[in-house]
Amino acid sequence: MKKVLFFLLIFLAFANVNAQIVKPVKWTSKVEQLSDSEFNLVMEVKIEEGWHLYSQFTPENGPLPAEFKFENARGNYELVGKVKESDYKKQYNDVFEVDEYYFEKKATFTQKIKITNPKLTSIKTKIDFQVCKDVCINEFNTFTFQLPKTVASTIDKPVSSADTAQVDKTQIAATAVKPTAVTEIATPKKADDRGLWTIFFLAFLGGFAALLTPCVFPMIPMTVSFFTKHSGTRKKGISNAILYGLSIILIYVTLGLLITGFFGADALNALSTSVLFNIIFFIILIFFATSFLGAFEIVLPNSWANIVDKKSSKSGIIGIFFMALALAIVSFSCTGPIVGTLLVESASKGGIAPIVGMLGFSSAIALPFMFFALFPAWMNSLPKSGGWLNTVKVSLGFLELALAFKFLSNADLVLQLHLLEREVFLAIWIAIFGTWTLYLLGKITTPHDSPLTHISVGRLSLGLLVLAFTVYMIPGLFGAPLKLISAFPPPQTYSESPMGFFGSSSENKQDLPDGAKIGEHGIITFTDYEKGFAFAKKVNKPIMIDFTGFACVNCRKMEINVWSDEKVLNHLKNDVVLISLYVDDKRELPKNEQFISKSTGSEIVTIGDKWTDFVITRYKTNTQPYYVLTDLNEQKLNEPISYTPNIDDYLAWLKDGISKFK
């Protein structure tokens, strides 16, 4: 009986090892016929409980977005629009500092096509995707969509109604798809309530800032007085002021609707992740900032203002609406750059964000007009117009200038040009906020500033606040994390000097072994297994293989929260040779190094494919993070571990493996 139990335990242990190959998703596909030459290619996936599969619209620098590849399309078929998705969820990821767009439990992807080659019988499609839970898996799936044989005879010639009926029967049999009503897939929800409320709040603050500019603020008492004194009765004056405020909201919300309607929700979201989008918006924000700083005024054509002014003389609701439109046009030199910036930011979020943004902005503009119409005596408490209004305008210019470089940084990160590394970005921000400090303290002036005889308490307070922020950023040049603004500058690893300007000479690039780099927390790291293994033999140290990914959330959590521990870091720096293998590295291998995997039968084309096949073949798993300690004969020193957020557990695992190295 003991022998039976012993062999049973061995079998279960062996089964558990092989069970490490995780397959949390199951794919199915079908073809839906729309006409003789148009079809929907439908890909459906079921996702195990707790796992997330990421949308194709997931922003850069976050988890890996789904990517679709349709083979041999040229001359055979046309893609009609982009792949449409079922609804997904959105959540902010504080590790990558971007929003995640993901699916839970199930998802549907649909691509509409139009056949142009009547001899085409099938279409091959590949989807690369990432799924994550406590670990992440980078996978792909291929589909072969079989097209009806009768398509060839129906594309180029008219078909009678009788023939059509016969064709439909044949096609249904060929595709094994029951005839169903074809419905348009709903546009995904691009933002959760929290994200939209954040946009609304920030846009409201932008509207309040616009209210304090020279073009808008003086209009408040003038407009309110007009309604209260020229409306006949107080009740009528209040109702007219409220209509005026609602007209302002309607005008700006309509602008948001036009932006969303013109580009489309999906297009806005796709633009937000593109290099071209970020560069164009960098240029736009520089243009707006230069205007606010006094180089020139952005004005709409005078003819527009004249036409609207004539319309505003009419009585009733129409006249009030055109009065609001006149305000929007006349104040454009002040509000235009703010509106443009808000549209840029909200467009980068996608979906209905531009509409929500304009609602927040216009509400802040409109509320004072309605509020002071209800309580006109409170207008006496308003500060008088003066040079402080231009100070607000110039301050907004400095903020827009700083924000512009965030968009340029996004483009640089995607292209990996290293033109705007962390130190350069911070140096630019320090220069911008430092100059703003000098302006607030009266040391420099701009073209439209009034003569300054003294500095108000409010201006001095703001100047000291900006100065403190400027000083706070300076240590970032030397490696400080700057957690208050961590979402804005590039990550610390995207730096001229990952160890800071005062890193020890032993950590400089010229002293590094062949194939090594300075990784997280200054750990000497290899990203090529062969070179790392050769170095380990040279220095006679055990090897720690870190199967990781650029888009692996829990990999970053381990590096930030566990590897940073003093005791863990000491072992990683001094007692092992660290080899980090990125399974999502999309760089292609040289042609002579590409091969077909003996384990999976997949074509190994990229560096990431190579390391994925390596971990599957040797360690029977496909998850990240995954840590393996080996000796110089490539034998495991102890059992590998995956995501282990408890520092004591991870440290014990490290010590155990290192102690067994001979």
C-alpha positions in Angstrom: 0.0 0.0 0.0 2.9 2.4 0.9 4.4 1.7 -2.6 1.2 2.5 -4.3 0.9 5.7 -2.3 4.5 6.6 -3.1 4.0 6.2 -6.8 0.7 8.1 -6.7 2.5 11.1 -5.1 5.2 11.0 -7.7 2.6 11.0 -10.4 0.7 13.9 -8.9 3.9 15.9 -8.5 4.8 15.2 -12.2 1.3 16.2 -13.2 1.6 19.4 -11.3 4.8 20.4 -13.1 3.2 19.9 -16.5 0.1 21.7 -15.3 2.2 24.9 -15.2 1.4 25.5 -18.9 -1.5 27.9 -18.3 -4.2 28.3 -20.9 -6.7 30.7 -19.4 -8.5 31.6 -22.7 -10.4 29.5 -25.3 -11.1 30.9 -28.8 -13.8 30.1 -31.3 -14.5 31.8 -34.7 -17.2 32.0 -37.3 -18.2 33.8 -40.5 -21.3 36.0 -40.9 -22.4 36.7 -44.4 -23.6 40.3 -45.0 -23.9 40.3 -48.8 -22.5 38.4 -51.8 -19.1 39.9 -51.3 -19.1 41.2 -47.7 -18.6 39.1 -44.5 -17.9 39.6 -40.8 -15.0 37.5 -39.4 -16.0 37.0 -35.8 -13.5 35.9 -33.1 -14.9 35.0 -29.7 -12.9 34.3 -26.6 -13.9 32.9 -23.2 -11.6 34.1 -20.3 -11.2 32.2 -17.1 -12.3 33.9 -13.9 -9.9 36.5 -12.5 -7.9 36.9 -15.8 -7.8 40.0 -18.0 -7.3 40.1 -21.7 -6.2 43.5 -23.0 -7.9 45.6 -25.7 -6.2 46.6 -29.0 -6.8 50.2 -27.7 -4.7 49.8 -24.6 -2.3 52.9 -24.4 1.4 52.7 -25.0 3.7 52.0 -22.0 1.1 49.7 -20.4 0.1 46.0 -20.9 0.4 44.6 -24.4 -2.6 45.5 -26.5 -4.2 42.9 -28.8 -2.8 43.0 -32.3 -4.5 41.5 -35.4 -2.8 40.4 -38.5 -4.7 39.5 -41.6 -2.6 37.6 -44.2 -2.5 38.1 -47.9 -5.2 40.8 -48.0 -3.7 42.7 -51.0 -5.6 41.7 -54.2 -7.8 39.3 -52.3 -10.0 41.2 -49.9 -10.3 44.6 -48.3 -10.6 45.4 -44.6 -13.7 47.6 -44.0 -12.8 49.7 -41.0 -10.9 48.5 -37.9 -11.6 45.4 -35.8 -14.6 46.2 -33.5 -14.7 45.0 -29.9 -17.3 44.2 -27.4 -17.5 46.4 -24.3 -14.4 46.5 -22.1 -13.4 47.9 -18.7 -11.0 50.7 -18.0 -8.9 51.0 -14.8 -5.8 53.1 -13.9 -2.6 51.1 -13.4 -0.4 52.8 -10.8 2.6 50.7 -11.8 2.6 51.7 -15.5 0.9 55.0 -14.8 -1.5 54.5 -17.7 -5.1 53.3 -18.1 -5.7 49.6 -18.8 -8.4 48.6 -21.2 -9.3 45.0 -20.6 -11.9 42.2 -21.0 -13.2 39.9 -18.3 -14.9 36.5 -18.8 -15.5 36.9 -22.5 -14.9 39.2 -25.5 -15.9 39.4 -29.2 -13.8 40.8 -32.0 -15.4 41.5 -35.4 -13.7 42.5 -38.7 -15.8 43.3 -41.7 -14.2 42.4 -45.1 -15.1 42.8 -48.7 -13.9 40.1 -51.1 -12.2 41.3 -54.3 -10.7 38.0 -55.5 -13.5 35.6 -56.6 -11.2 32.6 -56.2 -10.5 33.3 -52.6 -11.6 30.4 -50.4 -10.1 31.1 -46.9 -8.6 33.9 -44.9 -5.9 33.4 -42.2 -5.8 35.7 -39.2 -3.5 35.9 -36.3 -4.0 37.7 -33.0 -1.2 38.4 -30.5 -2.5 39.1 -27.0 -1.6 39.3 -23.4 -3.6 37.9 -20.4 -2.8 38.6 -16.8 -3.8 37.6 -13.3 -1.1 37.3 -10.7 1.2 36.4 -13.6 1.1 37.4 -17.3 1.0 35.3 -20.4 1.9 36.5 -23.9 0.1 34.3 -26.5 -1.1 34.2 -30.0 -3.9 32.4 -31.8 -4.4 31.7 -35.5 -7.8 31.4 -37.3 -8.6 30.1 -40.7 -11.9 31.4 -41.9 -13.4 29.2 -44.6 -15.4 31.3 -47.2 -18.4 29.9 -49.1 -17.4 28.3 -52.4 -20.3 30.1 -54.1 -18.7 33.5 -53.5 -16.6 33.1 -56.7 -19.7 32.9 -58.8 -21.5 35.8 -57.2 -19.0 38.6 -56.9 -18.8 39.6 -60.6 -22.3 38.9 -62.0 -25.8 39.9 -61.1 -27.8 37.3 -59.2 -31.6 36.8 -59.5 -33.7 36.5 -56.4 -34.1 32.7 -57.0 -30.3 32.3 -57.4 -29.8 34.4 -54.2 -31.9 32.0 -52.2 -29.9 29.0 -53.6 -26.6 30.8 -52.9 -27.6 31.6 -49.3 -28.3 27.9 -48.7 -25.0 26.8 -50.1 -23.1 29.4 -48.1 -24.8 28.5 -44.9 -23.9 24.9 -45.3 -20.3 25.7 -46.2 -19.7 28.0 -43.2 -21.7 26.0 -40.7 -23.2 29.2 -39.4 -26.9 29.5 -38.8 -28.6 32.5 -40.5 -28.8 35.3 -37.9 -29.7 38.9 -38.0 -26.5 40.9 -38.4 -26.3 43.6 -35.7 -23.8 46.4 -35.4 -21.5 45.8 -32.5 -21.8 48.6 -29.9 -19.0 51.1 -29.5 -17.0 50.2 -26.4 -17.3 52.3 -23.3 -14.1 54.2 -23.2 -14.0 55.3 -19.6 -15.4 54.4 -16.3 -17.3 56.9 -14.2 -14.3 57.8 -12.1 -12.3 58.7 -15.2 -15.0 60.9 -16.6 -15.5 62.6 -13.3 -11.8 63.4 -13.2 -12.0 64.9 -16.7 -15.0 66.9 -15.7 -13.3 68.3 -12.6 -10.0 69.2 -14.4 -12.0 70.8 -17.2 -14.0 72.8 -14.6 -10.8 74.1 -13.1 -9.7 75.0 -16.7 -12.9 76.9 -17.1 -12.4 78.7 -13.8 -8.9 79.7 -14.9 -10.3 81.0 -18.2 -12.8 83.0 -16.2 -9.9 84.9 -14.5 -8.4 86.0 -17.8 -8.6 89.6 -19.2 -11.1 88.6 -21.9 -13.7 87.1 -19.7 -13.6 88.4 -16.1 -14.6 92.1 -17.0 -17.6 90.7 -18.9 -19.2 89.3 -15.7 -20.4 92.6 -14.1 -21.3 94.1 -17.5 -23.4 91.2 -18.7 -25.1 90.7 -15.3 -25.9 94.4 -15.1 -27.4 94.3 -18.6 -29.8 91.5 -17.7 -30.8 92.9 -14.4 -31.4 96.5 -15.6 -32.8 95.9 -19.1 -35.1 93.0 -18.6 -38.0 94.9 -17.1 -38.4 92.8 -14.0 -36.0 91.1 -11.7 -37.6 87.7 -12.4 -37.1 88.3 -16.2 -33.5 89.4 -15.6 -32.7 86.2 -13.7 -34.4 84.0 -16.3 -32.4 85.7 -19.1 -29.1 85.3 -17.2 -29.9 81.6 -16.7 -30.7 81.2 -20.4 -27.4 83.0 -21.2 -25.4 80.6 -19.0 -27.2 77.5 -20.5 -26.4 78.9 -24.0 -22.7 79.1 -23.1 -22.8 75.4 -21.9 -24.7 74.4 -25.1 -22.1 76.1 -27.4 -19.1 74.4 -25.8 -20.7 71.0 -25.4 -21.7 71.2 -29.1 -18.0 71.7 -29.8 -17.2 68.6 -27.9 -19.9 66.7 -29.8 -18.5 67.8 -33.1 -15.0 66.7 -32.1 -16.2 63.3 -31.0 -18.6 62.9 -34.0 -16.0 64.0 -36.6 -13.2 61.7 -35.4 -15.3 58.9 -33.8 -14.7 57.4 -30.4 -12.5 54.6 -31.6 -10.5 56.9 -33.8 -9.8 59.3 -30.9 -8.6 56.4 -28.8 -6.4 55.0 -31.5 -4.9 58.5 -32.1 -4.0 58.9 -28.4 -1.5 56.0 -28.7 0.1 57.1 -31.9 3.4 58.9 -32.3 2.0 61.4 -34.8 -0.8 62.4 -32.5 1.6 63.2 -29.7 3.9 65.2 -31.9 1.0 67.2 -33.4 -0.4 68.0 -30.0 3.1 69.0 -28.7 3.2 71.6 -31.6 -0.4 72.8 -30.8 0.3 73.3 -27.1 3.6 75.1 -27.9 1.6 77.4 -30.2 -1.1 78.0 -27.4 1.6 78.6 -24.7 3.4 81.1 -26.9 0.2 83.0 -27.4 -0.5 83.1 -23.6 3.0 84.3 -22.9 2.2 87.4 -25.1 4.0 86.7 -28.4 0.7 87.1 -30.4 -3.1 87.0 -29.9 -5.2 84.1 -31.3 -8.4 85.8 -32.7 -11.2 84.6 -34.8 -12.1 86.6 -38.0 -13.8 90.0 -37.1 -16.5 89.2 -39.6 -17.7 86.4 -37.4 -18.0 88.7 -34.4 -19.8 91.3 -36.5 -22.4 88.8 -37.8 -23.0 87.3 -34.3 -23.2 90.8 -32.7 -26.0 91.8 -35.1 -27.9 88.6 -34.3 -27.5 89.2 -30.6 -29.6 92.4 -30.9 -32.7 90.3 -31.4 -35.0 89.8 -28.5 -35.9 86.5 -26.9 -34.0 83.3 -26.6 -32.4 83.6 -30.0 -30.8 87.0 -29.1 -29.6 85.6 -25.8 -28.0 82.6 -27.5 -26.1 84.9 -29.9 -25.0 87.1 -27.0 -23.4 83.9 -25.5 -21.9 83.0 -28.9 -20.5 86.6 -29.1 -18.8 86.1 -25.7 -17.2 82.8 -26.9 -15.9 84.5 -30.1 -14.7 87.7 -28.5 -12.9 85.9 -25.6 -11.3 83.3 -27.9 -7.9 84.9 -27.6 -8.0 83.9 -23.9 -10.2 80.8 -23.9 -9.0 79.3 -27.2 -5.7 77.9 -25.9 -7.4 76.5 -22.8 -10.2 74.9 -24.8 -7.6 73.5 -27.2 -5.6 72.1 -24.4 -8.6 70.5 -22.8 -9.7 69.0 -26.1 -6.2 67.6 -26.6 -6.2 66.0 -23.2 -9.7 64.7 -23.3 -9.3 63.4 -26.9 -6.3 61.4 -25.6 -8.7 59.6 -23.3 -11.1 58.7 -26.1 -14.8 58.1 -26.1 -17.1 60.8 -24.9 -14.4 62.5 -22.9 -14.3 65.7 -25.1 -18.1 66.1 -24.5 -17.6 65.7 -20.7 -14.6 68.0 -20.8 -16.5 70.8 -22.6 -19.4 70.4 -20.1 -17.0 70.9 -17.2 -15.3 73.9 -18.9 -18.5 75.7 -19.9 -20.1 75.1 -16.5 -17.3 77.0 -14.8 -17.7 79.9 -17.3 -21.5 80.0 -17.1 -22.2 79.6 -13.4 -20.9 83.0 -12.3 -23.2 84.8 -14.8 -26.2 82.9 -13.4 -25.1 83.1 -9.8 -24.5 86.9 -9.8 -27.8 87.4 -11.5 -29.5 85.7 -8.6 -27.4 87.6 -6.0 -26.3 90.9 -7.8 -25.2 92.5 -4.5 -22.4 89.9 -4.2 -20.7 91.4 -7.3 -19.3 94.1 -5.0 -17.1 91.5 -3.5 -15.4 90.7 -6.9 -11.9 92.0 -7.2 -11.4 94.9 -9.7 -10.0 94.1 -13.1 -6.3 94.9 -13.5 -2.8 93.6 -14.2 -3.4 90.4 -12.1 -5.6 89.1 -14.9 -2.7 89.1 -17.3 -0.6 87.3 -14.6 -3.2 84.5 -14.6 -3.0 84.3 -18.4 0.8 84.2 -18.5 0.8 81.5 -15.7 -1.4 79.4 -17.8 1.1 79.8 -20.6 3.9 78.3 -18.5 1.6 75.4 -17.5 0.8 74.7 -21.1 4.4 74.8 -22.1 5.3 72.2 -19.4 2.4 70.0 -20.5 3.5 70.1 -24.1 6.7 68.3 -23.3 4.7 65.4 -21.8 3.3 64.7 -25.3 6.8 64.9 -26.9 8.1 62.6 -24.2 5.3 60.0 -25.1 6.4 60.0 -28.7 10.1 59.6 -27.8 9.3 56.7 -25.5 7.4 54.9 -28.2 10.1 55.4 -30.8 12.9 54.7 -28.2 14.9 57.6 -29.6 16.3 58.6 -26.2 16.2 62.2 -27.3 14.1 63.3 -24.2 15.4 61.0 -21.5 14.5 61.6 -17.9 17.3 64.1 -17.1 16.6 66.2 -20.2 12.8 66.2 -19.5 13.4 67.3 -15.9 15.9 69.9 -16.9 13.3 71.4 -19.2 10.6 71.4 -16.5 13.0 73.0 -14.0 13.8 75.7 -16.5 10.1 76.4 -17.2 9.0 76.4 -13.6 12.1 78.4 -12.6 11.3 81.0 -15.1 7.7 81.1 -13.9 9.0 81.7 -10.4 11.1 84.7 -11.6 8.0 86.1 -13.4 5.8 85.8 -10.3 8.5 87.5 -8.2 8.6 90.4 -10.7 12.1 89.7 -12.0 10.9 89.4 -15.6 7.9 90.8 -17.4 6.0 89.9 -20.6 4.7 92.3 -23.3 1.2 92.8 -21.9 2.2 93.2 -18.2 1.3 96.4 -16.4 4.0 98.3 -14.6 4.7 96.5 -11.3 5.3 98.7 -8.2 4.8 95.9 -5.6 3.9 92.2 -5.4 0.6 91.2 -3.9 0.5 88.6 -1.1 -1.4 86.2 -3.5 1.3 86.5 -6.2 4.1 86.1 -3.7 2.5 83.0 -2.2 2.1 81.5 -5.7 5.7 82.4 -6.5 6.9 80.6 -3.4 4.8 77.5 -4.2 6.2 77.3 -7.7 9.7 77.9 -6.4 9.3 75.0 -3.9 8.1 72.7 -6.7 11.1 73.7 -8.8 13.5 72.9 -6.0 11.7 69.6 -5.4 12.4 68.5 -9.0 16.2 69.1 -8.8 17.1 65.9 -7.0 15.4 64.0 -9.8 18.4 64.8 -12.0 20.4 62.7 -9.6 18.1 59.7 -9.4 15.4 60.7 -6.9 12.0 59.0 -7.8 9.9 62.2 -7.6 6.7 60.3 -6.7 4.5 63.4 -6.7 5.0 63.8 -10.5 5.8 60.2 -11.4 3.2 60.1 -14.1 4.9 62.9 -16.1 8.6 62.3 -16.6 10.0 59.2 -18.4 10.8 56.3 -16.0 14.1 56.1 -14.2 15.3 53.4 -16.4 14.9 55.7 -19.5 17.8 57.8 -18.4 21.3 58.9 -19.4 22.5 57.6 -16.1 20.2 55.1 -14.4 22.4 55.3 -11.2 22.3 59.1 -11.1 25.1 61.5 -11.8 27.1 60.2 -8.8 27.0 56.5 -9.6 30.2 54.8 -8.8 32.7 54.3 -11.5 32.4 50.5 -11.3 28.9 50.9 -12.6 29.7 52.9 -15.7 29.1 51.4 -19.1 32.7 51.0 -20.0 33.2 48.7 -16.9 30.2 46.4 -17.6 30.7 42.8 -18.9 29.8 42.1 -22.5 26.1 42.0 -23.0 25.3 43.5 -19.6 23.5 46.8 -18.6 22.6 48.6 -15.5 19.1 47.4 -14.6 16.6 48.1 -11.8 18.2 49.5 -8.6 21.7 49.4 -10.2 21.7 45.6 -10.6 24.1 44.4 -13.4 21.6 42.6 -15.7 22.0 40.5 -18.8 19.3 40.2 -21.4 20.9 37.4 -23.4 21.1 34.0 -21.8 24.3 32.8 -23.5 26.2 36.0 -22.5 24.9 35.9 -19.0 25.7 32.2 -18.6 29.3 32.7 -19.9 29.8 35.5 -17.4 28.4 33.4 -14.5 31.0 30.7 -15.3 33.7 33.3 -15.4 32.9 34.6 -11.9 31.7 31.3 -10.5 28.3 32.5 -9.3 24.8 31.0 -9.5 22.4 32.2 -12.1 19.0 33.8 -11.5 16.9 33.7 -14.6 14.1 36.3 -14.6 11.4 35.6 -17.1 9.8 38.9 -17.5 8.1 41.3 -19.9 8.0 45.0 -20.8 4.3 45.0 -20.3 4.1 42.7 -17.2 2.5 44.5 -14.3 3.5 42.1 -11.5 7.0 42.0 -12.9 7.3 45.7 -12.2 5.7 45.3 -8.8 8.3 42.7 -7.8 11.1 45.0 -9.0 9.7 48.1 -7.2 8.5 46.5 -4.0 10.6 43.4 -3.4 13.9 43.8 -5.2 14.3 47.2 -3.6 14.5 45.6 -0.1 18.0 46.1 1.2 18.7 42.4 1.9 17.2 41.2 -1.3 19.0 43.8 -3.3 22.3 42.8 -1.7 21.9 39.2 -2.9 20.9 40.3 -6.4 23.9 42.6 -6.7 26.6 40.4 -5.2 25.6 36.7 -5.0 24.0 35.9 -8.3 24.2 36.7 -12.0 20.9 38.1 -13.1 19.6 37.3 -16.6 16.3 39.0 -17.5 14.6 37.5 -20.5 11.8 39.5 -22.0 9.2 37.3 -23.5 7.4 40.2 -25.2 10.5 41.6 -27.0 9.1 42.2 -30.6 12.5 42.6 -32.3 13.0 40.1 -35.0 15.7 37.5 -34.8 18.2 37.2 -37.7 16.8 35.0 -40.4 19.4 32.2 -39.7 18.3 32.1 -36.0 14.5 31.8 -36.6 13.1 28.2 -36.2 10.1 26.1 -35.6 9.6 25.2 -31.9 9.8 21.4 -31.2 7.6 21.9 -28.1 4.7 24.0 -29.6 5.2 23.8 -33.3 5.1 27.6 -33.4 7.3 29.7 -35.7 10.0 31.5 -33.5 10.5 34.8 -35.2 11.2 37.4 -32.5 13.5 37.6 -29.5 10.4 37.3 -27.3 9.3 34.2 -29.1 12.7 32.7 -28.4 12.6 33.3 -24.6 8.9 32.1 -24.5 9.9 28.8 -26.2 12.9 28.6 -23.8 10.7 28.8 -20.6 8.1 26.4 -22.0 10.6 23.9 -23.2 12.9 23.9 -20.2 10.6 24.8 -17.3 7.2 23.7 -18.5 5.5 27.1 -17.9 4.5 30.1 -19.9 3.9 32.7 -17.1 5.7 35.9 -16.0 7.2 36.8 -13.7 9.0 33.5 -13.2 12.3 33.1 -11.3 14.7 30.2 -11.6 18.0 29.7 -9.7 20.5 27.4 -11.5 24.0 26.2 -11.1 26.7 26.3 -13.8 25.4 23.0 -15.2 22.0 24.6 -15.7 20.5 22.5 -13.0 17.8 24.0 -10.7 19.1 24.8 -7.2 15.6 24.8 -5.8 12.0 25.0 -7.1 11.4 28.1 -9.2 8.8 30.6 -8.0 6.4 33.1 -9.6 4.9 36.3 -8.3 5.9 36.5 -4.6 5.0 39.9 -3.2 6.0 38.9 0.4 9.6 40.0 0.9 10.5 37.5 3.6 9.3 34.6 1.4 11.3 35.8 -1.6 14.4 36.4 0.5 14.1 32.9 2.0 13.9 31.4 -1.5 17.0 33.4 -2.6 19.0 32.3 0.4 18.0 28.7 0.0 19.1 28.5 -3.7 22.3 30.4 -3.1 23.3 28.2 -0.2 23.0 25.1 -2.4 25.4 26.4 -5.0 28.7 24.5 -5.1 
